[in-house]
Amino acid sequence: MRTLCPQAYLFLCSNLTMKECFDKKLFGITEAHWNDVKQIKPDDILFLFNVNSRALIGPFKATSEGKWKIDQEAWRNASREFPAQVKVSWEKLHIIKKADEKFPFLTDRSICKLTEEQTNQLLNALEKAEEFDITVLPEPQRDIRWESEKMFADLLDRNEIAYIRFSQFPGDFSKILKEMKAKRPDFLVFGEKPIFIEVKPNPLRQGRKDFFILVDEVEKLKQLELATKVTTLIAFPIDVHGLEWRALSPAWIWAKGERKQSDYGEILTIPVKEIENKKLPFL
Protein backbone atom coordinates (compact mmCIF):
# COMPACT_ATOMS: atom_id res chain seq x y z
CA MET A 1 0.00 0.00 0.00
CA ARG A 2 1.26 3.47 -0.92
CA THR A 3 2.18 5.65 2.07
CA LEU A 4 0.62 9.10 2.41
CA CYS A 5 4.03 10.74 2.53
CA PRO A 6 5.66 11.02 -0.93
CA GLN A 7 9.02 9.38 -1.48
CA ALA A 8 12.04 11.35 -2.70
CA TYR A 9 14.67 10.52 -5.32
CA LEU A 10 17.95 12.00 -6.47
CA PHE A 11 18.78 12.26 -10.17
CA LEU A 12 22.04 13.35 -11.74
CA CYS A 13 22.85 15.49 -14.76
CA SER A 14 25.94 17.11 -16.26
CA ASN A 15 26.65 20.28 -18.21
CA LEU A 16 26.03 18.16 -21.30
CA THR A 17 22.61 16.80 -20.28
CA MET A 18 21.13 19.43 -17.96
CA LYS A 19 19.31 21.58 -20.55
CA GLU A 20 17.68 18.54 -22.12
CA CYS A 21 16.34 17.49 -18.70
CA PHE A 22 14.49 20.83 -18.52
CA ASP A 23 13.50 21.04 -22.18
CA LYS A 24 11.90 17.58 -22.11
CA LYS A 25 10.78 17.74 -18.46
CA LEU A 26 12.42 14.36 -18.11
CA PHE A 27 14.94 12.90 -15.69
CA GLY A 28 16.92 9.74 -16.32
CA ILE A 29 19.49 7.60 -14.57
CA THR A 30 21.48 4.46 -15.28
CA GLU A 31 20.07 0.94 -15.40
CA ALA A 32 21.65 0.17 -12.02
CA HIS A 33 18.94 2.29 -10.35
CA TRP A 34 15.97 0.78 -12.15
CA ASN A 35 14.70 -0.98 -9.02
CA ASP A 36 14.38 2.41 -7.32
CA VAL A 37 13.03 4.33 -10.30
CA LYS A 38 10.25 1.85 -11.02
CA GLN A 39 8.85 2.62 -7.54
CA ILE A 40 8.34 6.32 -8.38
CA LYS A 41 4.73 7.51 -8.38
CA PRO A 42 3.23 10.86 -9.46
CA ASP A 43 3.82 13.64 -6.90
CA ASP A 44 6.94 12.02 -5.48
CA ILE A 45 9.71 14.53 -4.75
CA LEU A 46 12.73 14.73 -7.06
CA PHE A 47 16.06 16.56 -6.87
CA LEU A 48 18.60 17.19 -9.64
CA PHE A 49 22.36 17.29 -8.93
CA ASN A 50 24.75 18.57 -11.62
CA VAL A 51 27.94 16.52 -11.25
CA ASN A 52 30.00 19.13 -13.13
CA SER A 53 28.88 22.34 -11.40
CA ARG A 54 28.08 20.47 -8.13
CA ALA A 55 24.80 22.42 -7.89
CA LEU A 56 21.62 20.94 -6.46
CA ILE A 57 18.32 22.11 -7.96
CA GLY A 58 14.81 21.41 -6.72
CA PRO A 59 12.34 20.47 -5.61
CA PHE A 60 10.65 18.83 -8.58
CA LYS A 61 7.59 16.59 -8.70
CA ALA A 62 7.14 13.40 -10.64
CA THR A 63 4.28 13.60 -13.13
CA SER A 64 4.52 9.97 -14.22
CA GLU A 65 5.48 6.67 -12.76
CA GLY A 66 9.10 5.67 -13.16
CA LYS A 67 9.35 3.92 -16.52
CA TRP A 68 11.88 2.30 -18.82
CA LYS A 69 12.91 4.56 -21.72
CA ILE A 70 10.02 6.99 -21.83
CA ASP A 71 12.06 8.79 -24.48
CA GLN A 72 14.48 6.50 -26.30
CA GLU A 73 16.16 9.48 -28.01
CA ALA A 74 16.98 11.34 -24.79
CA TRP A 75 20.60 12.33 -24.05
CA ARG A 76 22.02 10.72 -27.18
CA ASN A 77 25.09 12.97 -26.96
CA ALA A 78 26.00 11.63 -23.52
CA SER A 79 28.70 9.00 -23.05
CA ARG A 80 26.24 6.43 -21.66
CA GLU A 81 22.52 5.68 -21.47
CA PHE A 82 19.99 6.75 -18.83
CA PRO A 83 17.05 4.41 -19.51
CA ALA A 84 15.37 4.57 -16.05
CA GLN A 85 13.24 7.67 -16.56
CA VAL A 86 10.45 9.79 -15.10
CA LYS A 87 8.52 12.85 -16.31
CA VAL A 88 8.77 15.90 -14.04
CA SER A 89 7.23 19.29 -13.30
CA TRP A 90 8.11 22.22 -11.06
CA GLU A 91 6.78 25.48 -9.68
CA LYS A 92 9.44 27.51 -7.88
CA LEU A 93 12.96 26.06 -8.00
CA HIS A 94 15.94 26.86 -5.81
CA ILE A 95 19.64 26.14 -6.25
CA ILE A 96 22.39 25.26 -3.78
CA LYS A 97 25.88 25.80 -5.21
CA LYS A 98 28.65 23.39 -4.22
CA ALA A 99 25.93 21.38 -2.53
CA ASP A 100 28.12 18.33 -2.01
CA GLU A 101 30.22 20.25 0.54
CA LYS A 102 27.21 20.41 2.85
CA PHE A 103 25.63 17.13 1.73
CA PRO A 104 28.40 14.63 0.87
CA PHE A 105 25.86 11.89 0.10
CA LEU A 106 25.07 13.70 -3.17
CA THR A 107 28.28 12.27 -4.63
CA ASP A 108 27.40 8.69 -3.63
CA ARG A 109 26.58 7.15 -7.02
CA SER A 110 24.84 4.23 -5.32
CA ILE A 111 22.04 6.52 -4.11
CA CYS A 112 18.82 7.26 -5.96
CA LYS A 113 16.04 6.79 -3.42
CA LEU A 114 16.58 9.11 -0.46
CA THR A 115 15.90 8.55 3.20
CA GLU A 116 13.40 10.72 5.08
CA GLU A 117 16.29 12.48 6.85
CA GLN A 118 18.13 13.20 3.59
CA THR A 119 14.92 14.47 2.00
CA ASN A 120 14.17 16.87 4.85
CA GLN A 121 17.75 18.14 4.85
CA LEU A 122 17.59 19.00 1.17
CA LEU A 123 14.10 20.51 1.30
CA ASN A 124 15.00 22.74 4.26
CA ALA A 125 18.23 23.90 2.63
CA LEU A 126 16.57 24.58 -0.74
CA GLU A 127 13.81 26.60 0.90
CA LYS A 128 16.47 29.03 2.18
CA ALA A 129 18.57 29.02 -1.01
CA GLU A 130 18.43 31.43 -3.95
CA GLU A 131 15.86 30.92 -6.68
CA PHE A 132 16.91 29.13 -9.83
CA ASP A 133 16.18 30.90 -13.13
CA ILE A 134 15.41 28.31 -15.81
CA THR A 135 15.43 30.98 -18.53
CA VAL A 136 19.23 31.17 -18.39
CA LEU A 137 20.06 27.51 -18.73
CA PRO A 138 23.53 27.06 -20.25
CA GLU A 139 23.83 25.40 -23.62
CA PRO A 140 25.08 21.81 -23.46
CA GLN A 141 28.85 21.59 -23.03
CA ARG A 142 31.08 18.73 -24.00
CA ASP A 143 31.91 16.51 -21.09
CA ILE A 144 35.33 16.13 -19.49
CA ARG A 145 36.01 12.89 -21.33
CA TRP A 146 36.17 14.83 -24.61
CA GLU A 147 38.37 17.46 -22.95
CA SER A 148 40.79 14.76 -21.84
CA GLU A 149 40.98 13.36 -25.36
CA LYS A 150 41.80 16.82 -26.71
CA MET A 151 44.43 17.31 -24.00
CA PHE A 152 46.02 14.02 -25.00
CA ALA A 153 46.14 15.01 -28.67
CA ASP A 154 47.74 18.34 -27.70
CA LEU A 155 50.29 16.51 -25.53
CA LEU A 156 51.31 14.28 -28.43
CA ASP A 157 51.49 17.23 -30.82
CA ARG A 158 53.71 19.24 -28.47
CA ASN A 159 56.10 16.29 -28.20
CA GLU A 160 55.98 15.63 -31.96
CA ILE A 161 54.73 12.07 -31.47
CA ALA A 162 53.09 10.52 -34.50
CA TYR A 163 49.62 9.09 -34.03
CA ILE A 164 46.48 8.28 -35.97
CA ARG A 165 42.86 8.82 -35.06
CA PHE A 166 40.13 6.20 -34.91
CA SER A 167 38.89 7.00 -38.43
CA GLN A 168 42.29 5.99 -39.80
CA PHE A 169 42.50 2.65 -38.02
CA PRO A 170 43.37 -0.41 -40.11
CA GLY A 171 40.36 -2.46 -41.14
CA ASP A 172 41.33 -5.52 -39.11
CA PHE A 173 41.54 -3.38 -35.97
CA SER A 174 38.04 -2.05 -36.54
CA LYS A 175 36.70 -5.54 -37.13
CA ILE A 176 38.10 -6.81 -33.83
CA LEU A 177 36.65 -3.86 -31.97
CA LYS A 178 33.24 -4.31 -33.58
CA GLU A 179 33.16 -7.99 -32.76
CA MET A 180 33.98 -7.30 -29.11
CA LYS A 181 31.49 -4.40 -29.04
CA ALA A 182 34.23 -2.42 -27.37
CA LYS A 183 34.19 1.32 -26.86
CA ARG A 184 35.85 3.12 -29.76
CA PRO A 185 39.54 3.74 -29.08
CA ASP A 186 40.93 7.21 -28.85
CA PHE A 187 44.38 6.95 -30.36
CA LEU A 188 46.90 4.52 -31.74
CA VAL A 189 50.42 5.84 -31.13
CA PHE A 190 53.40 4.65 -33.10
CA GLY A 191 56.85 4.46 -31.55
CA GLU A 192 59.04 1.41 -31.95
CA LYS A 193 55.79 -0.52 -32.15
CA PRO A 194 52.08 0.39 -32.09
CA ILE A 195 50.51 1.33 -28.77
CA PHE A 196 46.75 1.35 -28.35
CA ILE A 197 45.63 4.16 -26.01
CA GLU A 198 42.27 4.40 -24.27
CA VAL A 199 41.94 7.91 -22.82
CA LYS A 200 40.02 8.50 -19.59
CA PRO A 201 39.01 11.73 -17.81
CA ASN A 202 40.98 13.29 -14.98
CA PRO A 203 39.68 11.57 -11.80
CA LEU A 204 40.79 14.48 -9.61
CA ARG A 205 38.67 16.92 -11.60
CA GLN A 206 35.70 14.69 -10.93
CA GLY A 207 36.36 15.11 -7.21
CA ARG A 208 37.73 11.58 -6.85
CA LYS A 209 40.90 10.38 -5.18
CA ASP A 210 40.96 7.15 -7.13
CA PHE A 211 40.94 6.04 -10.73
CA PHE A 212 38.17 3.65 -11.72
CA ILE A 213 37.22 1.69 -14.81
CA LEU A 214 34.54 -0.85 -15.61
CA VAL A 215 35.60 -4.47 -15.14
CA ASP A 216 33.97 -5.29 -18.48
CA GLU A 217 36.01 -2.62 -20.25
CA VAL A 218 39.28 -3.85 -18.75
CA GLU A 219 38.43 -7.37 -19.90
CA LYS A 220 37.76 -6.15 -23.45
CA LEU A 221 41.04 -4.25 -23.55
CA LYS A 222 42.87 -7.36 -22.35
CA GLN A 223 41.20 -9.31 -25.18
CA LEU A 224 42.21 -6.61 -27.66
CA GLU A 225 45.85 -6.82 -26.58
CA LEU A 226 45.82 -10.61 -26.80
CA ALA A 227 44.14 -10.65 -30.22
CA THR A 228 46.32 -7.97 -31.85
CA LYS A 229 49.65 -8.34 -29.99
CA VAL A 230 49.58 -4.54 -29.66
CA THR A 231 50.55 -2.96 -26.35
CA THR A 232 47.43 -1.53 -24.74
CA LEU A 233 47.43 1.30 -22.18
CA ILE A 234 44.76 3.26 -20.34
CA ALA A 235 45.86 6.88 -19.96
CA PHE A 236 44.46 9.80 -17.97
CA PRO A 237 45.65 13.25 -16.82
CA ILE A 238 46.11 14.08 -13.15
CA ASP A 239 46.44 17.84 -13.56
CA VAL A 240 44.09 20.47 -15.00
CA HIS A 241 46.48 21.46 -17.81
CA GLY A 242 46.94 17.98 -19.24
CA LEU A 243 50.69 17.98 -18.69
CA GLU A 244 50.93 15.19 -16.13
CA TRP A 245 49.61 11.83 -17.31
CA ARG A 246 49.52 8.31 -15.95
CA ALA A 247 49.24 5.12 -17.98
CA LEU A 248 48.16 1.68 -16.80
CA SER A 249 48.01 -1.63 -18.60
CA PRO A 250 44.74 -3.59 -18.41
CA ALA A 251 46.61 -6.55 -16.88
CA TRP A 252 48.08 -4.34 -14.13
CA ILE A 253 44.66 -2.87 -13.30
CA TRP A 254 43.15 -6.37 -13.30
CA ALA A 255 45.76 -7.56 -10.80
CA LYS A 256 45.98 -4.49 -8.56
CA GLY A 257 42.49 -2.97 -8.71
CA GLU A 258 39.90 -3.34 -5.97
CA ARG A 259 36.55 -4.61 -7.22
CA LYS A 260 33.50 -2.61 -6.21
CA GLN A 261 29.88 -2.21 -7.24
CA SER A 262 28.70 1.17 -8.53
CA ASP A 263 25.79 2.59 -10.50
CA TYR A 264 27.94 2.08 -13.61
CA GLY A 265 28.26 -1.64 -12.85
CA GLU A 266 31.21 -3.57 -11.44
CA ILE A 267 34.35 -1.44 -11.40
CA LEU A 268 38.04 -1.69 -10.53
CA THR A 269 39.46 1.17 -8.45
CA ILE A 270 43.04 2.21 -7.71
CA PRO A 271 44.06 5.20 -5.53
CA VAL A 272 45.75 7.84 -7.68
CA LYS A 273 48.56 8.19 -5.10
CA GLU A 274 49.57 4.56 -5.77
CA ILE A 275 50.22 5.16 -9.47
CA GLU A 276 52.45 8.24 -9.33
CA ASN A 277 55.28 6.45 -11.17
CA LYS A 278 53.08 5.01 -13.91
CA LYS A 279 53.90 7.66 -16.50
CA LEU A 280 53.37 7.44 -20.24
CA PRO A 281 56.24 5.31 -21.54
CA PHE A 282 56.85 7.30 -24.70
CA LEU A 283 57.42 10.74 -23.12
C-alpha positions, 0 to 999 in steps of 0.5 A: 500500500502506498504511504501518504508521505511522498518518497524522494529521489535524487537524479544526476545530470551534467553540463552536457545533459542538464538543458535537455532534462528541462526542455523535455521535463524528463529525468533519467538515470542508469540501469543500475537504479531501475529498481528504485526508479520503477517505484516512483509515483506521481507527486513524489519529490525529485532533486537534480544534482549537476555533477560538473557544477556540483549544484543541487536544484529542486524540488521537482515533482514526478508527473509519471510513474518511473518507466523504462525509456520513456524517451528512447532518443533522450541524451544521445550525446551523452557518453552512456545511457539513462534508460530509467526515466520519469517525467517531471514538473516544477513550480518555484525552484531553488539552487544550492551551489557546491551542494556536495560540501554540505551534503556529501551523500550527493556524490554517492553514485549508489544513491537514488532513493533518499531517506526521510532524513536526507529528503528533509535536509535537502528541502529545508536547505533549498527553501532558504537558497536562492531561486533558480532561473530556468530561462538562463540555462547554459547550452550543453557543453562537451563533457570532461572525457572529450576534454581529456581526449583533446588534452592528450592530442595536444600533448602528443602534438607538443612532443611531436609524437606521431599518431592516428585517429580512430577513423584511420585505423586499419580495417582488421583493428576495426573488425576486432573492436566491432566484434567485441562491441568495445568502446571506440579507441581514442588513439593509436600511437606509433613508436618502436611498435604500435601502442593502443591508447584508451583515454580517460578523464581526470579523476581528480577533476571529478572530485575523486581520489581514485581512478576507476574503470569498468571491469567489463572494459578492462576485460575487453582491452585485455582481449584486444591486446591478446588478439592484436599483440599490440601494447594496450594502455589506459591513460588519464591526466592528473592535472588540469592542464593535461601535462601530467599523465599516468598510464596503466596496462589492463593486466596491471589494473586487473591484478591491482584494482579493488573490485567494487559495485557502482551505479555504472556496474562492477568497477576496478578502483586504484588510488591515484597516489599509488600510481604516481610512477606510472607515467606514459612510456613514450614521453 
